[in-house]
């Protein structure tokens, strides 16, 4: 499933894919696959990303629009 907000949040924070991959303890190519929707983002990674960006998982998966 493709979650465009993963990329939007990263770019808004001026972070590189490599930085987020390191934070999630995954390869940069895996993180890239998350952003493009080639592979599904595990719920554990979604939770960590929500914590990193101080937002909700619902925001990341576009269930709500309020960050």
PyMOL Python script that loads the backbone (N, CA, C, O; Angstrom):
from pymol import cmd

cmd.read_pdbstr("""\
ATOM      1  N   UNK A   1       0.844  -1.175   0.000  1.00  0.00           N
ATOM      2  CA  UNK A   1       0.000   0.000   0.000  1.00  0.00           C
ATOM      3  C   UNK A   1       0.893   1.243   0.000  1.00  0.00           C
ATOM      4  O   UNK A   1       1.906   1.293   0.697  1.00  0.00           O
ATOM      5  N   UNK A   2       0.510   2.215  -0.772  1.00  0.00           N
ATOM      6  CA  UNK A   2       1.290   3.442  -0.939  1.00  0.00           C
ATOM      7  C   UNK A   2       0.793   4.518   0.013  1.00  0.00           C
ATOM      8  O   UNK A   2      -0.386   4.872  -0.001  1.00  0.00           O
ATOM      9  N   UNK A   3       1.700   5.039   0.843  1.00  0.00           N
ATOM     10  CA  UNK A   3       1.380   6.129   1.764  1.00  0.00           C
ATOM     11  C   UNK A   3       2.243   7.328   1.392  1.00  0.00           C
ATOM     12  O   UNK A   3       3.401   7.413   1.801  1.00  0.00           O
ATOM     13  N   UNK A   4       1.685   8.250   0.620  1.00  0.00           N
ATOM     14  CA  UNK A   4       2.474   9.385   0.133  1.00  0.00           C
ATOM     15  C   UNK A   4       2.982  10.281   1.258  1.00  0.00           C
ATOM     16  O   UNK A   4       3.973  10.992   1.088  1.00  0.00           O
ATOM     17  N   UNK A   5       2.315  10.249   2.393  1.00  0.00           N
ATOM     18  CA  UNK A   5       2.736  11.130   3.487  1.00  0.00           C
ATOM     19  C   UNK A   5       4.075  10.724   4.083  1.00  0.00           C
ATOM     20  O   UNK A   5       4.748  11.550   4.700  1.00  0.00           O
ATOM     21  N   UNK A   6       4.473   9.472   3.912  1.00  0.00           N
ATOM     22  CA  UNK A   6       5.792   9.073   4.407  1.00  0.00           C
ATOM     23  C   UNK A   6       6.859   9.917   3.718  1.00  0.00           C
ATOM     24  O   UNK A   6       7.772  10.428   4.366  1.00  0.00           O
ATOM     25  N   UNK A   7       6.738  10.056   2.418  1.00  0.00           N
ATOM     26  CA  UNK A   7       7.706  10.871   1.679  1.00  0.00           C
ATOM     27  C   UNK A   7       7.524  12.354   2.001  1.00  0.00           C
ATOM     28  O   UNK A   7       8.503  13.070   2.209  1.00  0.00           O
ATOM     29  N   UNK A   8       6.280  12.811   2.042  1.00  0.00           N
ATOM     30  CA  UNK A   8       6.019  14.223   2.323  1.00  0.00           C
ATOM     31  C   UNK A   8       6.603  14.639   3.675  1.00  0.00           C
ATOM     32  O   UNK A   8       7.240  15.686   3.785  1.00  0.00           O
ATOM     33  N   UNK A   9       6.384  13.821   4.689  1.00  0.00           N
ATOM     34  CA  UNK A   9       6.908  14.136   6.018  1.00  0.00           C
ATOM     35  C   UNK A   9       8.431  14.168   6.015  1.00  0.00           C
ATOM     36  O   UNK A   9       9.040  15.044   6.629  1.00  0.00           O
ATOM     37  N   UNK A  10       9.037  13.223   5.332  1.00  0.00           N
ATOM     38  CA  UNK A  10      10.501  13.185   5.271  1.00  0.00           C
ATOM     39  C   UNK A  10      11.043  14.429   4.580  1.00  0.00           C
ATOM     40  O   UNK A  10      11.972  15.067   5.074  1.00  0.00           O
ATOM     41  N   UNK A  11      10.457  14.768   3.438  1.00  0.00           N
ATOM     42  CA  UNK A  11      10.934  15.938   2.704  1.00  0.00           C
ATOM     43  C   UNK A  11      10.692  17.231   3.478  1.00  0.00           C
ATOM     44  O   UNK A  11      11.536  18.126   3.472  1.00  0.00           O
ATOM     45  N   UNK A  12       9.541  17.331   4.144  1.00  0.00           N
ATOM     46  CA  UNK A  12       9.248  18.518   4.947  1.00  0.00           C
ATOM     47  C   UNK A  12      10.242  18.683   6.097  1.00  0.00           C
ATOM     48  O   UNK A  12      10.489  19.798   6.555  1.00  0.00           O
ATOM     49  N   UNK A  13      10.803  17.576   6.555  1.00  0.00           N
ATOM     50  CA  UNK A  13      11.772  17.597   7.654  1.00  0.00           C
ATOM     51  C   UNK A  13      13.210  17.678   7.161  1.00  0.00           C
ATOM     52  O   UNK A  13      14.150  17.634   7.954  1.00  0.00           O
ATOM     53  N   UNK A  14      13.373  17.797   5.848  1.00  0.00           N
ATOM     54  CA  UNK A  14      14.712  17.867   5.241  1.00  0.00           C
ATOM     55  C   UNK A  14      15.592  16.678   5.638  1.00  0.00           C
ATOM     56  O   UNK A  14      16.780  16.834   5.917  1.00  0.00           O
ATOM     57  N   UNK A  15      14.988  15.502   5.657  1.00  0.00           N
ATOM     58  CA  UNK A  15      15.717  14.274   5.970  1.00  0.00           C
ATOM     59  C   UNK A  15      15.956  13.487   4.695  1.00  0.00           C
ATOM     60  O   UNK A  15      15.220  13.620   3.718  1.00  0.00           O
ATOM     61  N   UNK A  16      16.982  12.676   4.718  1.00  0.00           N
ATOM     62  CA  UNK A  16      17.299  11.775   3.612  1.00  0.00           C
ATOM     63  C   UNK A  16      16.716  10.397   3.919  1.00  0.00           C
ATOM     64  O   UNK A  16      16.513  10.035   5.077  1.00  0.00           O
ATOM     65  N   UNK A  17      16.452   9.641   2.857  1.00  0.00           N
ATOM     66  CA  UNK A  17      15.965   8.274   3.059  1.00  0.00           C
ATOM     67  C   UNK A  17      16.926   7.491   3.945  1.00  0.00           C
ATOM     68  O   UNK A  17      16.499   6.714   4.799  1.00  0.00           O
ATOM     69  N   UNK A  18      18.208   7.694   3.742  1.00  0.00           N
ATOM     70  CA  UNK A  18      19.231   6.986   4.520  1.00  0.00           C
ATOM     71  C   UNK A  18      19.054   7.229   6.020  1.00  0.00           C
ATOM     72  O   UNK A  18      19.202   6.306   6.821  1.00  0.00           O
ATOM     73  N   UNK A  19      18.738   8.466   6.400  1.00  0.00           N
ATOM     74  CA  UNK A  19      18.559   8.789   7.811  1.00  0.00           C
ATOM     75  C   UNK A  19      17.376   8.047   8.417  1.00  0.00           C
ATOM     76  O   UNK A  19      17.463   7.528   9.530  1.00  0.00           O
ATOM     77  N   UNK A  20      16.282   8.001   7.689  1.00  0.00           N
ATOM     78  CA  UNK A  20      15.107   7.293   8.197  1.00  0.00           C
ATOM     79  C   UNK A  20      15.335   5.794   8.206  1.00  0.00           C
ATOM     80  O   UNK A  20      14.866   5.101   9.108  1.00  0.00           O
ATOM     81  N   UNK A  21      16.038   5.296   7.227  1.00  0.00           N
ATOM     82  CA  UNK A  21      16.361   3.869   7.194  1.00  0.00           C
ATOM     83  C   UNK A  21      17.205   3.497   8.415  1.00  0.00           C
ATOM     84  O   UNK A  21      16.969   2.466   9.046  1.00  0.00           O
ATOM     85  N   UNK A  22      18.172   4.326   8.740  1.00  0.00           N
ATOM     86  CA  UNK A  22      18.994   4.066   9.924  1.00  0.00           C
ATOM     87  C   UNK A  22      18.138   4.082  11.185  1.00  0.00           C
ATOM     88  O   UNK A  22      18.304   3.233  12.060  1.00  0.00           O
ATOM     89  N   UNK A  23      17.230   5.037  11.279  1.00  0.00           N
ATOM     90  CA  UNK A  23      16.341   5.132  12.435  1.00  0.00           C
ATOM     91  C   UNK A  23      15.488   3.870  12.577  1.00  0.00           C
ATOM     92  O   UNK A  23      15.239   3.402  13.688  1.00  0.00           O
ATOM     93  N   UNK A  24      15.047   3.328  11.447  1.00  0.00           N
ATOM     94  CA  UNK A  24      14.205   2.126  11.456  1.00  0.00           C
ATOM     95  C   UNK A  24      15.019   0.830  11.455  1.00  0.00           C
ATOM     96  O   UNK A  24      14.456  -0.261  11.551  1.00  0.00           O
ATOM     97  N   UNK A  25      16.336   0.952  11.348  1.00  0.00           N
ATOM     98  CA  UNK A  25      17.235  -0.210  11.295  1.00  0.00           C
ATOM     99  C   UNK A  25      16.935  -1.108  10.098  1.00  0.00           C
ATOM    100  O   UNK A  25      16.819  -2.328  10.218  1.00  0.00           O
ATOM    101  N   UNK A  26      16.813  -0.456   8.931  1.00  0.00           N
ATOM    102  CA  UNK A  26      16.577  -1.175   7.685  1.00  0.00           C
ATOM    103  C   UNK A  26      17.513  -0.611   6.619  1.00  0.00           C
ATOM    104  O   UNK A  26      18.150   0.422   6.827  1.00  0.00           O
ATOM    105  N   UNK A  27      17.593  -1.291   5.484  1.00  0.00           N
ATOM    106  CA  UNK A  27      18.379  -0.777   4.362  1.00  0.00           C
ATOM    107  C   UNK A  27      17.672   0.417   3.732  1.00  0.00           C
ATOM    108  O   UNK A  27      16.447   0.521   3.779  1.00  0.00           O
ATOM    109  N   UNK A  28      18.451   1.309   3.147  1.00  0.00           N
ATOM    110  CA  UNK A  28      17.884   2.462   2.459  1.00  0.00           C
ATOM    111  C   UNK A  28      16.974   2.019   1.323  1.00  0.00           C
ATOM    112  O   UNK A  28      15.948   2.653   1.074  1.00  0.00           O
ATOM    113  N   UNK A  29      17.327   0.946   0.632  1.00  0.00           N
ATOM    114  CA  UNK A  29      16.501   0.466  -0.480  1.00  0.00           C
ATOM    115  C   UNK A  29      15.136  -0.013   0.019  1.00  0.00           C
ATOM    116  O   UNK A  29      14.131   0.147  -0.675  1.00  0.00           O
ATOM    117  N   UNK A  30      15.097  -0.590   1.197  1.00  0.00           N
ATOM    118  CA  UNK A  30      13.816  -1.018   1.781  1.00  0.00           C
ATOM    119  C   UNK A  30      12.963   0.200   2.093  1.00  0.00           C
ATOM    120  O   UNK A  30      11.762   0.213   1.826  1.00  0.00           O
ATOM    121  N   UNK A  31      13.593   1.227   2.663  1.00  0.00           N
ATOM    122  CA  UNK A  31      12.842   2.449   2.956  1.00  0.00           C
ATOM    123  C   UNK A  31      12.303   3.063   1.667  1.00  0.00           C
ATOM    124  O   UNK A  31      11.163   3.525   1.625  1.00  0.00           O
ATOM    125  N   UNK A  32      13.109   3.068   0.634  1.00  0.00           N
ATOM    126  CA  UNK A  32      12.659   3.573  -0.663  1.00  0.00           C
ATOM    127  C   UNK A  32      11.449   2.785  -1.153  1.00  0.00           C
ATOM    128  O   UNK A  32      10.503   3.361  -1.691  1.00  0.00           O
ATOM    129  N   UNK A  33      11.481   1.483  -0.967  1.00  0.00           N
ATOM    130  CA  UNK A  33      10.342   0.642  -1.362  1.00  0.00           C
ATOM    131  C   UNK A  33       9.093   0.983  -0.554  1.00  0.00           C
ATOM    132  O   UNK A  33       7.984   0.908  -1.082  1.00  0.00           O
ATOM    133  N   UNK A  34       9.252   1.356   0.710  1.00  0.00           N
ATOM    134  CA  UNK A  34       8.110   1.815   1.512  1.00  0.00           C
ATOM    135  C   UNK A  34       7.496   3.059   0.878  1.00  0.00           C
ATOM    136  O   UNK A  34       6.280   3.146   0.710  1.00  0.00           O
ATOM    137  N   UNK A  35       8.348   4.020   0.528  1.00  0.00           N
ATOM    138  CA  UNK A  35       7.858   5.288  -0.015  1.00  0.00           C
ATOM    139  C   UNK A  35       7.148   5.114  -1.350  1.00  0.00           C
ATOM    140  O   UNK A  35       6.192   5.834  -1.638  1.00  0.00           O
ATOM    141  N   UNK A  36       7.592   4.193  -2.148  1.00  0.00           N
ATOM    142  CA  UNK A  36       6.993   4.003  -3.471  1.00  0.00           C
ATOM    143  C   UNK A  36       5.850   2.997  -3.470  1.00  0.00           C
ATOM    144  O   UNK A  36       5.165   2.834  -4.480  1.00  0.00           O
ATOM    145  N   UNK A  37       5.640   2.323  -2.347  1.00  0.00           N
ATOM    146  CA  UNK A  37       4.558   1.351  -2.261  1.00  0.00           C
ATOM    147  C   UNK A  37       4.901  -0.001  -2.849  1.00  0.00           C
ATOM    148  O   UNK A  37       4.015  -0.839  -3.017  1.00  0.00           O
ATOM    149  N   UNK A  38       6.169  -0.238  -3.166  1.00  0.00           N
ATOM    150  CA  UNK A  38       6.566  -1.545  -3.705  1.00  0.00           C
ATOM    151  C   UNK A  38       6.416  -2.648  -2.675  1.00  0.00           C
ATOM    152  O   UNK A  38       6.109  -3.790  -3.017  1.00  0.00           O
ATOM    153  N   UNK A  39       6.635  -2.304  -1.405  1.00  0.00           N
ATOM    154  CA  UNK A  39       6.393  -3.266  -0.331  1.00  0.00           C
ATOM    155  C   UNK A  39       5.597  -2.568   0.766  1.00  0.00           C
ATOM    156  O   UNK A  39       5.676  -1.350   0.929  1.00  0.00           O
ATOM    157  N   UNK A  40       4.839  -3.348   1.507  1.00  0.00           N
ATOM    158  CA  UNK A  40       4.032  -2.799   2.587  1.00  0.00           C
ATOM    159  C   UNK A  40       4.897  -2.395   3.762  1.00  0.00           C
ATOM    160  O   UNK A  40       5.889  -3.051   4.079  1.00  0.00           O
ATOM    161  N   UNK A  41       4.513  -1.318   4.396  1.00  0.00           N
ATOM    162  CA  UNK A  41       5.216  -0.834   5.579  1.00  0.00           C
ATOM    163  C   UNK A  41       4.688  -1.606   6.784  1.00  0.00           C
ATOM    164  O   UNK A  41       3.486  -1.583   7.048  1.00  0.00           O
ATOM    165  N   UNK A  42       5.559  -2.285   7.513  1.00  0.00           N
ATOM    166  CA  UNK A  42       5.094  -2.997   8.715  1.00  0.00           C
ATOM    167  C   UNK A  42       4.536  -2.013   9.739  1.00  0.00           C
ATOM    168  O   UNK A  42       4.989  -0.873   9.829  1.00  0.00           O
ATOM    169  N   UNK A  43       3.559  -2.461  10.499  1.00  0.00           N
ATOM    170  CA  UNK A  43       2.923  -1.593  11.487  1.00  0.00           C
ATOM    171  C   UNK A  43       3.943  -1.049  12.486  1.00  0.00           C
ATOM    172  O   UNK A  43       3.822   0.089  12.941  1.00  0.00           O
ATOM    173  N   UNK A  44       4.938  -1.851  12.825  1.00  0.00           N
ATOM    174  CA  UNK A  44       5.964  -1.379  13.762  1.00  0.00           C
ATOM    175  C   UNK A  44       6.705  -0.170  13.194  1.00  0.00           C
ATOM    176  O   UNK A  44       7.026   0.770  13.922  1.00  0.00           O
ATOM    177  N   UNK A  45       6.973  -0.204  11.891  1.00  0.00           N
ATOM    178  CA  UNK A  45       7.653   0.920  11.244  1.00  0.00           C
ATOM    179  C   UNK A  45       6.737   2.140  11.187  1.00  0.00           C
ATOM    180  O   UNK A  45       7.196   3.266  11.385  1.00  0.00           O
ATOM    181  N   UNK A  46       5.459   1.931  10.921  1.00  0.00           N
ATOM    182  CA  UNK A  46       4.515   3.052  10.899  1.00  0.00           C
ATOM    183  C   UNK A  46       4.453   3.727  12.266  1.00  0.00           C
ATOM    184  O   UNK A  46       4.410   4.954  12.357  1.00  0.00           O
ATOM    185  N   UNK A  47       4.448   2.935  13.310  1.00  0.00           N
ATOM    186  CA  UNK A  47       4.404   3.491  14.666  1.00  0.00           C
ATOM    187  C   UNK A  47       5.672   4.290  14.950  1.00  0.00           C
ATOM    188  O   UNK A  47       5.607   5.395  15.489  1.00  0.00           O
ATOM    189  N   UNK A  48       6.830   3.727  14.584  1.00  0.00           N
ATOM    190  CA  UNK A  48       8.090   4.444  14.809  1.00  0.00           C
ATOM    191  C   UNK A  48       8.139   5.744  14.010  1.00  0.00           C
ATOM    192  O   UNK A  48       8.625   6.760  14.506  1.00  0.00           O
ATOM    193  N   UNK A  49       7.637   5.716  12.772  1.00  0.00           N
ATOM    194  CA  UNK A  49       7.614   6.935  11.959  1.00  0.00           C
ATOM    195  C   UNK A  49       6.673   7.973  12.569  1.00  0.00           C
ATOM    196  O   UNK A  49       6.993   9.162  12.589  1.00  0.00           O
ATOM    197  N   UNK A  50       5.530   7.537  13.059  1.00  0.00           N
ATOM    198  CA  UNK A  50       4.600   8.463  13.701  1.00  0.00           C
ATOM    199  C   UNK A  50       5.261   9.108  14.925  1.00  0.00           C
ATOM    200  O   UNK A  50       5.123  10.310  15.151  1.00  0.00           O
ATOM    201  N   UNK A  51       5.971   8.306  15.703  1.00  0.00           N
ATOM    202  CA  UNK A  51       6.680   8.851  16.866  1.00  0.00           C
ATOM    203  C   UNK A  51       7.767   9.832  16.424  1.00  0.00           C
ATOM    204  O   UNK A  51       7.921  10.901  17.015  1.00  0.00           O
ATOM    205  N   UNK A  52       8.513   9.469  15.391  1.00  0.00           N
ATOM    206  CA  UNK A  52       9.598  10.316  14.897  1.00  0.00           C
ATOM    207  C   UNK A  52       9.070  11.685  14.469  1.00  0.00           C
ATOM    208  O   UNK A  52       9.667  12.715  14.783  1.00  0.00           O
ATOM    209  N   UNK A  53       7.952  11.686  13.754  1.00  0.00           N
ATOM    210  CA  UNK A  53       7.389  12.935  13.231  1.00  0.00           C
ATOM    211  C   UNK A  53       6.390  13.583  14.186  1.00  0.00           C
ATOM    212  O   UNK A  53       5.801  14.614  13.862  1.00  0.00           O
ATOM    213  N   UNK A  54       6.198  12.989  15.351  1.00  0.00           N
ATOM    214  CA  UNK A  54       5.255  13.508  16.344  1.00  0.00           C
ATOM    215  C   UNK A  54       3.866  13.696  15.725  1.00  0.00           C
ATOM    216  O   UNK A  54       3.257  14.762  15.818  1.00  0.00           O
ATOM    217  N   UNK A  55       3.399  12.639  15.102  1.00  0.00           N
ATOM    218  CA  UNK A  55       2.081  12.637  14.493  1.00  0.00           C
ATOM    219  C   UNK A  55       1.433  11.286  14.776  1.00  0.00           C
ATOM    220  O   UNK A  55       1.960  10.493  15.556  1.00  0.00           O
ATOM    221  N   UNK A  56       0.310  11.029  14.153  1.00  0.00           N
ATOM    222  CA  UNK A  56      -0.384   9.759  14.378  1.00  0.00           C
ATOM    223  C   UNK A  56      -0.229   8.836  13.170  1.00  0.00           C
ATOM    224  O   UNK A  56       0.021   9.279  12.049  1.00  0.00           O
ATOM    225  N   UNK A  57      -0.384   7.564  13.432  1.00  0.00           N
ATOM    226  CA  UNK A  57      -0.401   6.593  12.338  1.00  0.00           C
ATOM    227  C   UNK A  57      -1.575   6.909  11.413  1.00  0.00           C
ATOM    228  O   UNK A  57      -1.459   6.777  10.195  1.00  0.00           O
ATOM    229  N   UNK A  58      -2.692   7.323  11.983  1.00  0.00           N
ATOM    230  CA  UNK A  58      -3.856   7.684  11.160  1.00  0.00           C
ATOM    231  C   UNK A  58      -3.515   8.787  10.169  1.00  0.00           C
ATOM    232  O   UNK A  58      -3.983   8.763   9.031  1.00  0.00           O
ATOM    233  N   UNK A  59      -2.710   9.745  10.585  1.00  0.00           N
ATOM    234  CA  UNK A  59      -2.299  10.806   9.662  1.00  0.00           C
ATOM    235  C   UNK A  59      -1.432  10.233   8.549  1.00  0.00           C
ATOM    236  O   UNK A  59      -1.638  10.551   7.377  1.00  0.00           O
ATOM    237  N   UNK A  60      -0.476   9.402   8.899  1.00  0.00           N
ATOM    238  CA  UNK A  60       0.417   8.826   7.894  1.00  0.00           C
ATOM    239  C   UNK A  60      -0.346   8.016   6.863  1.00  0.00           C
ATOM    240  O   UNK A  60      -0.039   8.073   5.672  1.00  0.00           O
ATOM    241  N   UNK A  61      -1.346   7.255   7.317  1.00  0.00           N
ATOM    242  CA  UNK A  61      -2.094   6.400   6.371  1.00  0.00           C
ATOM    243  C   UNK A  61      -3.306   7.119   5.790  1.00  0.00           C
ATOM    244  O   UNK A  61      -4.153   6.507   5.138  1.00  0.00           O
ATOM    245  N   UNK A  62      -3.375   8.427   6.036  1.00  0.00           N
ATOM    246  CA  UNK A  62      -4.381   9.315   5.454  1.00  0.00           C
ATOM    247  C   UNK A  62      -5.815   9.018   5.875  1.00  0.00           C
ATOM    248  O   UNK A  62      -6.755   9.189   5.099  1.00  0.00           O
ATOM    249  N   UNK A  63      -5.963   8.571   7.118  1.00  0.00           N
ATOM    250  CA  UNK A  63      -7.310   8.395   7.659  1.00  0.00           C
ATOM    251  C   UNK A  63      -7.830   9.704   8.239  1.00  0.00           C
ATOM    252  O   UNK A  63      -9.038   9.910   8.352  1.00  0.00           O
ATOM    253  N   UNK A  64      -6.891  10.597   8.609  1.00  0.00           N
ATOM    254  CA  UNK A  64      -7.237  11.940   9.089  1.00  0.00           C
ATOM    255  C   UNK A  64      -6.320  12.940   8.402  1.00  0.00           C
ATOM    256  O   UNK A  64      -5.252  12.590   7.900  1.00  0.00           O
ATOM    257  N   UNK A  65      -6.755  14.174   8.392  1.00  0.00           N
ATOM    258  CA  UNK A  65      -5.945  15.220   7.755  1.00  0.00           C
ATOM    259  C   UNK A  65      -5.254  16.135   8.761  1.00  0.00           C
ATOM    260  O   UNK A  65      -4.370  16.905   8.385  1.00  0.00           O
ATOM    261  N   UNK A  66      -5.639  16.065  10.018  1.00  0.00           N
ATOM    262  CA  UNK A  66      -5.010  16.894  11.050  1.00  0.00           C
ATOM    263  C   UNK A  66      -3.770  16.190  11.562  1.00  0.00           C
ATOM    264  O   UNK A  66      -3.837  15.088  12.107  1.00  0.00           O
ATOM    265  N   UNK A  67      -2.654  16.838  11.380  1.00  0.00           N
ATOM    266  CA  UNK A  67      -1.388  16.243  11.788  1.00  0.00           C
ATOM    267  C   UNK A  67      -1.312  16.141  13.278  1.00  0.00           C
ATOM    268  O   UNK A  67      -0.313  15.662  13.815  1.00  0.00           O
TER     269      UNK A  67
END
""", "prot")
cmd.dss("prot")
cmd.show_as("cartoon", "prot")
cmd.util.cbc("prot")
cmd.orient("prot")
